[in-house]
Amino acid sequence: MKLNLFNIAKELFPLNRSITGKDTLKTLEYIRNIIPELKIKKIKSGEKVFDWKVPDEWNVEEGYIKDSNDKDVINFKTNNLHVMGYSESINKTMSLTQLDKHLYTIKDQPDAIPFVTSYYKKNWGFCMSYNQRKKLKKGKYKVFINSSFNKNGLMHYGEIKIKGKSKKEILITSNICHPSMANNELSGVVVLISVTKKILKFNNRNYSYRILFIPETIGSIAYISKNFNELKNKIFAGYVINCLGDNGIFSHIPSRYGDTISDKAIEFTFKNYINNYKRYSFLDRGSDERQFGSPGVDLPICSISRSKYGEYPEYHTSLDNLSIISNKYLNESSNLIIKIIKIIEINTTYIHTKLGEPFLTKYNLYPSISSKNHLFKNTQLILDILAYSDGKNDLIDLANIIKKDIFEIKEVVDILFQNKLLKYYKNTDNLLNKIKSFSDKELLEILS
């Protein structure tokens, strides 16, 4: 049964997700109902992870501002963005002057409720539209937030491990820590659900996969801290995915130096399979590509978006609602990511097994009668592939050089491989990340 990604987003949208809390756990449980392979894991509040500490678990039950007539000005039950994330409890009556220090609005977007948090310093606050704020008159206001902090609480995240032929892994991750934001938050989650379901259906997986649904920043820092050696040994490529549900053009942020197989595959895919895209700099980073690409961590991780976070007007406001995403764009995003993954899956470096051009007729790969009308359809392609299969070029390189579709090239390569005219280059994994040059002596050694 085909997933309706928009409907999944619609069902998850009302939950008050944060970096911890019951609604974040509910989100993971919902995902597990779709993907039973998901393991829900936890890290204790207060645990030290690198230079950080996992915060206390936070939950909020109620929050409102009432005027002197006991009428709601704003209420958490109407929109969960109204209560600043990680607000302390408060139950006071105060003047507008006192209250105003704890109100957050966006003057340039007068109808938008901003998304504001204070994860690591105790505070309280309310968020409202600028137009709502303008209507407030001098007087007394009842301010109430019923929230809790649990020092013995938990931060939850989801992990799926999918085995392939190789122990080398492709990591794909998205965040589960924003309340009621459709593009910035839920689009990445639902696209990752779709991508995971498709990967599980692959008939043959050359690589293994590690799928993560984690809170942003603290979640990735904690995960890296807990799994550092394993990640360094196994992660071969990977992507942080977010903001994939709107109609913006596709974009990506490269790894720190832009020289990984993840970079190579995404650039190739964008260039060859979509009409328009934007490549940002690692200096434009802002999501978990920061953590995976930190010095010393140095994992080959890029990020993929449509409209990049912070680059579209609805970002981090109540305007980032279900109206700006669609099932069409969510599915397009899922399909493109699968295309990138399939290219990584097939991307191998080959080397020819013969000195000089092989006698293709012997392998039924060249017509016995040589004339304009008797040439095989793939004769030139075969010759071009053999010409550049010298241990220096992987399939992406061949496609770039020969100017043919990579999957068409792969079909011909498979025929040449079956005829023992090509073989895998022995150091493929290293080669995929950093293309090497070979001396004549080395080539003769490889061919022997």
C-alpha positions in Angstrom: 0.0 0.0 0.0 1.4 3.4 -1.1 2.0 5.9 1.7 0.2 9.2 1.6 3.0 11.4 2.9 0.9 14.5 3.3 -1.6 12.5 5.5 1.2 11.4 7.7 2.4 15.0 8.2 -1.2 16.0 8.9 -1.5 13.4 11.7 1.8 14.4 13.3 1.4 18.1 12.9 -0.5 18.8 16.1 2.0 17.2 18.4 4.1 19.5 20.6 7.5 18.0 19.8 10.6 19.3 21.5 14.1 17.9 22.1 12.5 15.8 24.9 9.0 15.1 26.1 6.0 12.9 25.6 5.0 14.2 22.2 8.4 13.5 20.8 8.1 9.9 22.0 4.5 9.7 20.5 6.0 10.8 17.2 8.6 8.0 17.3 5.9 5.5 18.3 3.8 6.6 15.3 6.8 6.1 13.0 7.3 2.6 14.5 3.7 1.7 13.6 4.7 2.4 9.9 8.2 0.9 10.1 8.3 -1.9 12.8 12.1 -2.1 12.3 12.5 1.2 14.2 14.1 0.9 17.6 13.2 3.7 20.0 16.3 4.5 22.2 16.9 6.9 25.0 19.6 8.9 26.8 19.2 10.0 30.3 18.8 13.7 31.2 22.0 15.1 32.7 24.3 12.8 30.8 27.4 14.4 29.5 27.9 14.1 25.7 31.1 15.7 24.5 31.0 19.4 25.6 27.2 19.3 26.2 24.8 17.8 28.7 21.4 16.3 27.9 18.8 18.7 29.3 16.0 17.8 31.7 12.9 16.3 30.1 10.3 19.0 29.5 6.6 18.7 29.1 3.9 21.4 29.1 0.2 20.7 29.8 -1.3 24.1 29.6 -0.5 27.8 29.0 -2.5 31.0 28.5 -2.7 34.7 28.9 -6.1 36.1 30.1 -7.2 39.7 30.2 -8.9 41.5 33.1 -12.2 40.1 32.0 -10.9 36.5 32.2 -11.0 36.1 28.4 -8.2 34.3 26.5 -5.7 36.5 24.8 -3.8 33.4 23.6 -3.9 29.8 24.6 -1.5 26.9 24.1 -4.5 24.7 23.2 -5.2 26.9 20.2 -1.6 26.8 18.9 1.3 25.1 20.7 3.7 27.7 19.4 2.2 30.2 21.8 4.2 28.9 24.7 8.0 29.4 24.3 9.8 26.0 24.2 11.2 24.9 27.5 9.3 27.6 29.5 9.1 27.3 33.3 5.8 27.2 35.1 4.3 30.5 36.1 1.0 31.5 37.7 0.9 35.3 38.2 -1.1 38.4 37.5 1.0 41.2 36.1 0.9 44.5 34.2 1.3 44.7 30.5 4.7 46.4 31.0 5.9 43.3 33.0 4.4 40.9 30.6 5.8 42.6 27.6 9.4 41.5 28.5 8.3 37.9 27.9 6.3 38.4 24.7 7.8 37.4 21.3 6.5 38.7 18.0 7.7 39.4 14.4 6.9 42.9 13.3 7.7 42.2 9.6 5.3 39.3 9.6 2.4 40.7 11.6 0.2 37.6 11.3 2.9 35.0 12.2 3.5 33.4 15.6 7.2 32.9 16.0 8.8 29.7 17.2 11.1 30.5 20.2 12.9 28.3 22.6 15.1 28.6 25.7 16.5 25.0 26.0 19.6 25.7 28.2 18.6 28.6 30.4 15.5 28.7 32.6 13.0 31.3 31.4 9.4 31.6 30.4 7.6 33.3 27.6 4.7 33.5 25.1 4.7 33.9 21.4 2.0 35.7 19.5 1.5 37.6 16.2 2.4 41.2 16.1 -1.2 42.1 15.3 -2.3 40.3 18.5 0.3 42.2 20.5 -0.9 45.5 19.1 -4.4 44.9 20.5 -3.2 44.5 24.1 -4.2 47.4 26.3 -2.7 48.6 29.5 -4.1 46.6 32.5 -3.6 43.4 34.4 -3.1 40.0 32.7 -3.2 36.6 34.2 -0.2 34.6 33.0 -0.3 30.8 33.4 2.0 28.0 32.3 1.8 24.5 33.6 5.1 22.8 32.7 7.5 20.3 34.3 11.2 19.5 34.2 12.4 16.0 35.0 16.0 15.7 36.0 15.6 11.9 35.8 13.9 12.2 32.4 14.9 10.9 29.0 15.7 12.2 25.5 14.3 9.7 22.9 15.4 9.1 19.4 14.8 6.4 16.7 17.3 4.2 14.9 16.9 1.7 12.1 19.8 -0.5 10.9 19.4 -2.2 7.5 21.9 -4.8 6.5 23.6 -4.9 3.1 26.4 -6.9 1.5 29.0 -4.5 2.9 29.4 -3.4 6.5 30.0 0.1 5.2 26.9 2.2 5.9 25.0 5.1 4.4 23.5 7.3 7.1 20.3 9.3 6.6 18.8 11.4 9.4 16.0 13.9 10.0 14.9 15.8 13.1 11.9 15.3 15.4 12.0 18.3 17.7 9.8 21.1 16.3 6.2 21.6 17.2 3.7 22.2 14.4 6.0 23.1 11.6 5.2 21.4 8.3 8.2 22.1 6.0 11.0 22.7 8.4 10.1 19.7 10.6 7.7 17.2 9.3 8.6 17.1 5.7 12.0 15.7 6.5 10.4 13.1 8.8 7.8 11.9 6.4 10.2 11.8 3.4 12.6 9.8 5.6 9.8 7.4 6.4 9.2 7.0 2.6 12.9 6.6 1.8 13.3 4.0 4.5 10.4 1.9 3.3 11.9 1.9 -0.3 15.3 0.9 1.0 13.8 -2.0 2.9 12.4 -3.2 -0.5 15.7 -3.1 -2.4 16.3 -6.6 -3.8 20.1 -6.3 -3.3 21.8 -3.7 -1.1 25.5 -3.2 -1.6 25.7 -1.0 1.5 24.1 -1.2 4.9 22.0 1.7 6.2 21.6 3.6 9.4 18.4 5.7 9.6 18.0 8.2 12.4 15.1 10.2 13.7 16.7 12.5 16.3 16.3 15.9 18.1 18.4 18.5 16.3 21.8 19.5 17.6 21.7 17.8 21.1 20.3 14.6 19.6 23.1 14.3 16.9 25.8 15.3 19.4 24.6 12.7 21.9 24.3 10.1 19.2 27.8 10.7 17.8 29.2 10.7 21.4 27.5 7.3 22.1 28.5 5.7 18.7 31.7 7.6 17.8 34.0 4.6 17.0 31.3 2.7 15.1 30.4 5.7 13.0 34.0 6.5 12.1 34.6 2.9 11.1 31.3 2.3 9.2 29.8 5.5 7.7 30.7 5.7 4.1 28.2 8.4 3.0 25.2 10.2 4.3 22.6 13.0 4.3 20.7 15.2 6.7 17.3 15.8 5.1 14.8 18.6 5.9 12.6 21.2 4.4 11.5 18.9 1.6 7.7 19.5 1.2 7.4 23.0 -0.4 7.7 24.0 -4.0 11.1 25.4 -3.8 14.0 24.2 -6.0 16.2 21.5 -4.6 19.3 22.6 -2.7 22.1 21.1 -0.7 24.9 22.0 1.7 28.1 20.1 1.0 30.4 18.5 3.5 33.0 20.6 5.1 35.4 20.3 2.2 33.0 19.1 -0.4 35.1 16.1 -1.4 33.2 13.1 -0.3 31.2 10.5 -2.2 28.1 12.1 -0.7 29.0 15.4 -2.4 29.9 13.7 -5.6 26.6 11.7 -5.8 24.4 14.6 -4.9 26.0 17.0 -7.4 25.9 14.4 -10.2 22.2 13.6 -9.5 21.1 17.2 -9.3 23.0 18.1 -12.4 21.6 15.2 -14.5 18.1 14.6 -13.2 16.6 17.9 -12.2 16.2 21.2 -14.0 17.5 23.6 -11.4 19.1 23.5 -8.0 21.2 25.5 -5.6 24.5 24.6 -4.0 25.2 26.3 -0.8 28.5 26.5 1.1 29.3 24.6 4.3 29.5 28.1 5.8 25.7 28.3 5.3 25.2 25.2 7.5 22.7 25.3 10.4 21.3 21.8 11.0 23.0 18.6 12.0 25.5 18.7 9.1 27.3 20.9 11.6 27.7 18.1 14.1 28.5 15.3 11.7 31.0 17.5 9.9 32.8 18.9 13.0 36.6 18.6 13.1 37.5 15.2 14.6 34.1 13.8 13.7 34.5 14.4 10.0 31.8 12.1 8.7 31.0 12.4 5.0 27.6 14.0 5.5 25.8 16.6 3.4 22.3 18.0 3.7 19.4 18.0 1.2 16.5 20.4 1.2 14.2 22.2 -1.2 13.9 25.7 0.2 16.7 25.8 2.7 15.9 26.4 6.4 16.0 30.2 7.1 15.7 31.0 3.4 11.9 30.9 3.1 9.6 33.4 4.8 7.4 30.9 6.7 10.5 29.4 8.5 10.2 29.0 12.3 6.7 30.6 12.4 3.1 29.5 12.5 3.0 30.2 8.7 5.1 27.0 8.2 1.9 25.0 8.2 0.3 22.3 6.1 -0.7 24.7 3.4 2.9 25.1 2.2 3.6 21.4 1.6 2.0 18.9 -0.6 2.0 15.2 -1.3 3.4 15.9 -4.8 6.5 17.7 -3.5 7.1 15.2 -0.7 7.1 12.3 -3.1 9.4 14.2 -5.5 11.8 14.6 -2.7 11.6 11.0 -1.7 12.2 9.8 -5.3 15.2 12.1 -5.8 16.9 10.9 -2.6 16.3 7.3 -3.7 18.0 8.2 -7.0 21.0 9.6 -5.1 21.2 6.4 -3.0 20.9 4.1 -6.0 23.7 6.0 -7.7 25.9 5.4 -4.6 24.8 1.8 -4.6 26.0 1.1 -8.2 29.0 3.5 -8.1 32.1 1.3 -8.4 35.5 1.7 -9.9 36.5 -0.9 -12.6 39.7 -1.6 -14.4 40.1 -3.3 -17.8 41.7 -6.7 -17.7 43.5 -6.7 -21.1 46.5 -4.8 -22.3 45.4 -3.0 -25.4 41.9 -2.9 -26.8 40.3 -6.3 -26.5 39.1 -8.3 -29.5 35.4 -7.7 -29.0 34.2 -9.9 -31.8 35.4 -12.9 -29.8 33.0 -11.9 -27.1 30.1 -11.2 -29.5 30.4 -7.5 -28.6 31.4 -6.3 -32.1 29.9 -7.1 -35.5 31.8 -9.6 -37.6 30.9 -7.4 -40.6 32.2 -3.9 -40.1 30.1 -1.2 -41.9 28.0 1.7 -41.1 24.9 -0.4 -41.0 26.3 -3.3 -39.0 27.7 -1.6 -35.9 26.1 -2.7 -32.7 24.1 -0.1 -30.8 26.5 -0.1 -27.9 29.8 -0.6 -29.8 31.0 3.0 -29.2 29.8 3.0 -25.6 31.7 -0.3 -25.0 34.8 1.1 -26.4 34.5 4.4 -24.4 33.9 2.5 -21.2 36.9 0.3 -21.7 39.0 3.4 -22.7 38.4 5.1 -19.4 38.2 2.0 -17.1 41.8 2.4 -15.9 41.4 2.4 -12.1 41.0 6.2 -12.0 37.3 6.6 -12.8 34.2 5.3 -11.0 30.8 5.1 -12.7 30.0 8.7 -11.9 33.3 9.8 -13.6 32.5 7.6 -16.6 29.0 9.1 -16.9 30.5 12.6 -16.7 33.2 11.8 -19.3 31.1 9.8 -21.8 28.0 12.0 -21.4 25.6 9.0 -21.0 23.1 8.0 -18.4 24.8 6.3 -15.5 22.3 3.4 -15.4 22.8 2.8 -19.1 26.6 2.7 -18.5 26.0 0.3 -15.7 24.2 -2.2 -17.9 27.1 -2.2 -20.4 29.6 -2.5 -17.6 27.8 -5.5 -16.3 28.1 -7.2 -19.7 31.8 -6.4 -19.8 32.3 -7.7 -16.3 30.5 -10.9 -17.1 32.8 -11.3 -20.1 35.8 -10.7 -17.8 36.9 -7.6 -19.7 36.5 -5.5 -16.6 37.1 -6.3 -12.9 36.5 -4.4 -9.7 39.4 -2.2 -8.7 40.8 -3.7 -5.4 40.6 -0.5 -3.3 37.2 0.6 -4.4 36.1 2.0 -1.0 39.1 4.3 -0.8 38.9 5.3 -4.4 35.3 6.4 -4.1 36.2 9.1 -1.5 39.5 10.2 -3.1 40.4 9.3 -6.7 44.0 8.2 -7.0 46.4 8.2 -10.0 48.4 5.2 -10.9 51.8 4.8 -12.5 52.4 2.3 -15.3 54.1 0.0 -12.9 51.0 0.0 -10.6 48.7 -0.6 -13.5 50.7 -3.6 -14.7 50.6 -5.0 -11.1 46.8 -4.6 -11.0 46.4 -6.3 -14.3 48.5 -9.3 -13.4 
